[in-house]
């Protein structure tokens, strides 16, 4: 069987597609748990959306799920906008976050709410004696609303959409987003999911380490297994860096106030500077190592390759 250049003898060729599929699955899983739309790191809100408001009034609904509200109260920011678009929502993110960090007067169920172009924050108090707590939003002469919530509105949905107009028609967001860095409370679904994924990551490390103790007939030799594992793990990290972390870094730079093109250039520059730094550190370590009188390991490779791994002992 002909092997590509650089693939060690004894390394199963079908291992590389498996690791590629594993990397893709990890990235897809991470993306699936990330809120859709924009991501605004460090925001006070958990969810934000922009809506077209064509009716004179709308109703914000919060329902008990499983016999209780997800939280007895929730901060809600209302900002009127003439252009209900994703771009408008992005421009108003910081304002929404600042408003939620400020004073948010309590409003009981049944209270009429009204947004302004400068933005208003309310603390909605849900009625524990009712299965549904409803709040009327006055949207007379308002083309659109940017709404930010302390919690995701779907957490309060049982059998009714969280926003509908005066005729009872559900109003879906034109665009929405959230903050992945929002505080995760103990016992919540997000907390449990994060704990479970961390547990699996730790177990994967332990299971991977046990592979070298299997009989050689099962993994083709410890040297080959180690070489394949190192090559595959390096490939996975490069894949995730380009597909997932690169985009996240660019978004963080955009949140800092840079334009999209500038953010992309700075992210790319930072990546290659990091590569150059790693190469420089590698050269420096080898220089210091040889300057101290050490002998290159490559001189001993022919003799080392002839000896089983378990017989290799330090001098």
Order of alpha helices (4+ residues) and beta strands (2+ residues): alpha-beta-beta-beta-alpha-alpha-beta-beta-beta-beta-beta-beta-beta-alpha-alpha-alpha-alpha-alpha-alpha
